[in-house]
Amino acid sequence: MKKRTFIKVSSTLATGVILSPIASSCHNTSVSSMHPTITQTLQPFALPSLGYAFDALEPHIDAQTMEIHHGKHHAGYVNNLNKALEGMQDKTSQSLELILANLSDDTSTVALRNNGGGHYNHSLFWTIIGPNKGGLPTGALATAINEAFGSYDNFQVEFSNAAKTVFGSGWVWLAKNDMGKLFISKTPNQDNPLMKNLVAEAGVPILGIDVWEHAYYLKYQNLRAEYIKNFFNLIDWDEVAKRFSAM
Ligand code: MN3
């Protein structure tokens, strides 16, 4: 094989790991069939590496919180997800996104819902924050935010207010519906907008904030609003824009 051909094939394969479309076992208009996968496509699922050091998000998120959050909480979701999938032969070749999209409100799939959501949500979360980030979205994403919320400032207020008012444990999302429109939503526990049978508004999340107490309590204690304010100093808008454009 010529060197140039090899490089082309390699880069296609590398991209495929992240952006491979989901097998077409669901109909084309479903959001779940249109967006890139976040986690690896082959099971069993594994804890992804962070991509930066535990202390890299200081002072906004402290190193101890990151170490426990990634190494204990997220690892726990991955382990329990794999356990929940044992014996579910029909799901062993499915992407996590497809599994989540097909969940129903059925008590027999509670472990799959909680741990599958937990793995997906945290895998997304680590990638849309990073050291020396923050700032403002640009390009098509900025335009879409302005269209949906009037202005970036309004978006920030609405997103922050949603995050402040999650009762108990949960997440707040910026997501894109299958009409291409952005929306903000709150979900309890480890649910997310991919779970189209379980949420009020379905879509593909492109940004999310974890407002479980384990995400901030060591540093912020009861001051969730401070954590939310500082979260904006960590958002990797280039990464969010990639997810926005990928569908
Ligand atoms: Mn968490």
Residues whose N, C-alpha, C, O or C-beta is under 5 A from the ligand:
A	BS01	MN3	D210 W212 A215
